[in-house]
Amino acid sequence: MNVAFYLTPKEEVVWIAEDSTMRQALEKMEYHRYTAMPLVNKEGKYVGTITEGDLLWRLKRSPELSFKDLEKIRIKDIPRHQKNEAVSINAQIEELIPLAVNQNFIPVVDDQQNFIGIVKRSTIIDYLYKRLTASIGVKP
């Protein structure tokens, strides 16, 4: 089945612009209690995912940084240690299963590579659970 049926649209996703500061990323993650967020550039393209780990590694490598200094560091300048693959809106939900093993969410892009939303790992697990229970004749 097409991923469009399982998509959480961009308007409902907590994402961050790659030109945002490290402080903004930390505050957004803390507020929403997330450990990762999609990164989107000025053109609306998905460019990666920023994680708590990326931010912590940056802090560890720069012990002289103060909290105020975090307003000067742009997210796009922070090395990312995990490459979350994006999929096309034309992908099938079954194609996302291998990605969901290592990603909490799978970014979805349109034909022009514009970020249009995500499919959550929990949505994929729910899809698989329903298929499994239906195949063995058990009601979920």
C-alpha positions as CSV (number, residue, x, y, z in Angstrom):
1,M,0.0,0.0,0.0
2,N,1.2,3.5,-0.8
3,V,2.9,5.5,2.0
4,A,0.5,8.4,1.4
5,F,-2.1,6.5,3.4
6,Y,0.3,6.4,6.4
7,L,1.8,9.9,6.1
8,T,1.9,12.4,8.9
9,P,2.0,15.7,6.9
10,K,4.7,18.3,7.3
11,E,2.2,20.7,9.0
12,E,1.8,18.1,11.9
13,V,5.5,17.2,12.1
14,V,8.1,18.9,14.4
15,W,10.9,19.7,12.0
16,I,13.7,22.4,12.0
17,A,15.3,24.6,9.4
18,E,18.9,23.8,8.8
19,D,19.7,27.5,9.3
20,S,18.4,27.3,12.9
21,T,20.8,27.5,15.8
22,M,21.9,24.7,18.0
23,R,20.1,26.4,20.9
24,Q,16.9,26.4,18.9
25,A,17.3,22.8,18.2
26,L,17.9,21.9,21.8
27,E,15.0,23.9,23.0
28,K,12.6,22.4,20.4
29,M,13.7,18.9,21.2
30,E,13.3,19.5,24.9
31,Y,9.8,21.1,24.5
32,H,8.5,18.3,22.3
33,R,10.5,15.6,24.1
34,Y,12.0,14.3,20.8
35,T,15.4,12.8,20.2
36,A,15.5,13.6,16.5
37,M,14.0,16.0,14.0
38,P,14.0,16.3,10.2
39,L,16.1,19.1,8.8
40,V,14.7,21.2,6.0
41,N,16.5,23.8,3.9
42,K,15.2,27.2,2.7
43,E,13.9,25.6,-0.5
44,G,11.8,23.1,1.5
45,K,14.0,20.1,0.7
46,Y,14.7,17.4,3.2
47,V,18.5,17.5,4.0
48,G,18.9,15.2,6.9
49,T,18.0,14.5,10.5
50,I,19.5,16.1,13.6
51,T,19.7,14.0,16.7
52,E,20.4,14.6,20.4
53,G,23.5,12.6,19.8
54,D,24.7,15.0,17.1
55,L,24.3,17.9,19.5
56,L,26.0,16.1,22.4
57,W,29.0,15.1,20.2
58,R,29.3,18.8,19.1
59,L,29.3,19.9,22.8
60,K,31.8,17.2,23.8
61,R,34.2,18.4,21.1
62,S,33.9,22.0,22.2
63,P,34.1,22.2,26.0
64,E,34.7,25.9,25.9
65,L,31.2,26.6,24.6
66,S,28.7,28.4,26.9
67,F,25.0,28.1,26.5
68,K,24.9,31.6,25.0
69,D,27.5,30.4,22.3
70,L,24.9,27.9,21.1
71,E,23.0,30.8,19.5
72,K,26.0,31.2,17.1
73,I,26.2,27.6,15.8
74,R,24.0,26.7,12.9
75,I,22.5,23.2,12.7
76,K,23.8,22.9,9.1
77,D,27.3,23.1,10.5
78,I,27.0,20.3,12.9
79,P,28.2,16.9,11.7
80,R,25.5,14.3,11.6
81,H,26.3,10.7,12.6
82,Q,23.1,9.0,11.4
83,K,21.8,9.2,7.8
84,N,18.0,8.8,7.9
85,E,16.9,7.8,4.4
86,A,14.0,9.6,2.8
87,V,11.5,7.8,0.6
88,S,9.4,9.0,-2.3
89,I,5.6,9.6,-1.8
90,N,5.3,6.8,-4.4
91,A,6.9,4.2,-2.2
92,Q,5.0,1.3,-0.7
93,I,4.7,0.9,3.0
94,E,6.5,-2.5,2.9
95,E,9.6,-0.7,1.5
96,L,9.9,1.2,4.8
97,I,10.2,-1.8,7.1
98,P,14.0,-2.2,6.7
99,L,14.5,1.6,7.3
100,A,12.2,1.5,10.4
101,V,14.7,-0.9,12.1
102,N,17.1,2.0,12.6
103,Q,14.9,5.1,12.2
104,N,12.1,6.3,14.5
105,F,10.6,8.0,11.5
106,I,11.0,7.9,7.7
107,P,11.0,11.2,5.9
108,V,8.8,11.4,2.8
109,V,9.6,13.6,-0.2
110,D,7.7,14.5,-3.3
111,D,9.0,14.1,-6.9
112,Q,10.9,17.4,-6.5
113,Q,12.5,16.2,-3.2
114,N,10.4,18.6,-1.1
115,F,9.8,17.4,2.4
116,I,6.1,16.6,2.8
117,G,6.0,14.6,6.0
118,I,7.0,11.4,7.8
119,V,5.9,7.9,8.4
120,K,6.4,7.0,12.1
121,R,7.9,3.7,13.1
122,S,4.8,3.1,15.3
123,T,2.6,3.4,12.3
124,I,4.6,0.8,10.4
125,I,4.5,-1.5,13.4
126,D,0.7,-1.0,13.7
127,Y,0.4,-1.8,9.9
128,L,2.4,-5.0,10.4
129,Y,0.4,-6.0,13.5
130,K,-2.9,-5.7,11.7
131,R,-1.6,-7.7,8.7
132,L,-0.3,-10.4,11.0
133,T,-3.4,-10.7,13.0
134,A,-5.6,-10.7,9.9
135,S,-3.4,-13.5,8.3
136,I,-3.9,-15.8,11.3
137,G,-7.5,-14.9,11.9
138,V,-7.2,-13.0,15.2
139,K,-9.0,-9.8,15.8
140,P,-6.6,-7.0,17.0
